[in-house]
Amino acid sequence: MISVDTPEDNKKFAEMHGADYPILSDVTKEIANKYGVLAAAGFARRWTFYIAPDGKILHIDKEVKPGTSGADMVARLGELKIAKRSK
């Protein structure tokens, strides 16, 4: 996950929500701008990019629904035939 928030804000967010994944900070908004997700107001749109191991973008979900985003991602990964990570 990439956010345009500061590392400190991302750490607070991760702790508050029990996130077990890294949240990268893009405070310069360079990455958000390159991916076309930077809104005019300066925040990043909540889009999900599915990127293959070779770096190819397989799909972009531009209608992320916070209440179902986890299940939606699992379903899309299955449709794209992305193998589950081994632990």
C-alpha positions in Angstrom: 0.0 0.0 0.0 1.2 3.5 -0.8 -0.1 6.6 0.8 0.7 10.3 0.3 0.6 10.7 4.2 3.7 11.0 6.3 5.4 7.9 7.7 4.2 8.9 11.2 0.6 9.1 10.0 0.9 5.8 8.2 2.3 4.1 11.4 -0.6 5.4 13.4 -3.1 4.2 10.8 -1.4 0.7 10.7 -1.5 0.5 14.5 -5.1 1.6 14.7 -6.3 -0.9 12.1 -3.9 -3.8 12.9 -2.4 -3.7 9.5 0.1 -6.6 8.9 1.5 -5.2 5.7 3.8 -2.3 4.9 2.5 1.1 4.1 4.9 3.2 2.0 4.9 7.0 2.2 4.9 9.0 -1.0 5.0 12.4 0.7 6.4 14.0 -2.5 3.4 12.5 -4.4 5.8 11.6 -7.2 4.6 8.0 -7.4 0.9 8.9 -7.1 1.4 11.4 -9.9 3.1 8.8 -12.1 0.3 6.3 -11.6 -2.3 8.9 -12.4 -4.0 8.6 -9.0 -3.3 12.1 -7.7 -6.5 14.1 -7.4 -6.6 17.8 -8.0 -7.1 18.3 -4.2 -3.7 16.7 -3.6 -4.9 13.4 -2.2 -4.5 9.9 -3.8 -7.5 8.2 -5.2 -8.1 4.7 -3.7 -7.3 2.6 -6.7 -5.9 -0.9 -6.6 -3.3 -1.9 -9.1 -2.7 -5.6 -9.7 1.0 -5.9 -10.8 2.5 -9.2 -12.1 6.0 -10.2 -10.9 7.4 -9.0 -14.2 6.1 -5.5 -13.5 3.2 -5.6 -16.0 0.0 -4.0 -14.7 -2.7 -6.7 -15.1 -5.7 -4.7 -13.9 -6.6 -1.4 -12.2 -9.7 -1.3 -9.9 -10.9 2.3 -9.9 -14.0 1.6 -7.9 -12.7 0.4 -4.6 -15.3 -0.2 -1.9 -13.8 0.0 1.6 -16.4 -2.4 3.1 -15.7 -5.2 0.6 -12.2 -4.3 -0.7 -10.5 -7.4 0.9 -12.9 -9.9 -0.5 -12.9 -8.0 -3.9 -9.1 -8.2 -4.0 -9.1 -12.0 -3.3 -11.7 -12.5 -6.0 -9.8 -10.4 -8.6 -6.5 -12.2 -7.8 -8.3 -15.5 -8.4 -9.7 -14.2 -11.7 -6.2 -13.1 -12.7 -4.9 -16.5 -11.7 -2.4 -14.9 -9.3 -0.9 -17.6 -7.0 -1.3 -17.3 -3.3 1.9 -16.4 -1.4 3.3 -19.2 0.7 4.0 -18.4 4.3 
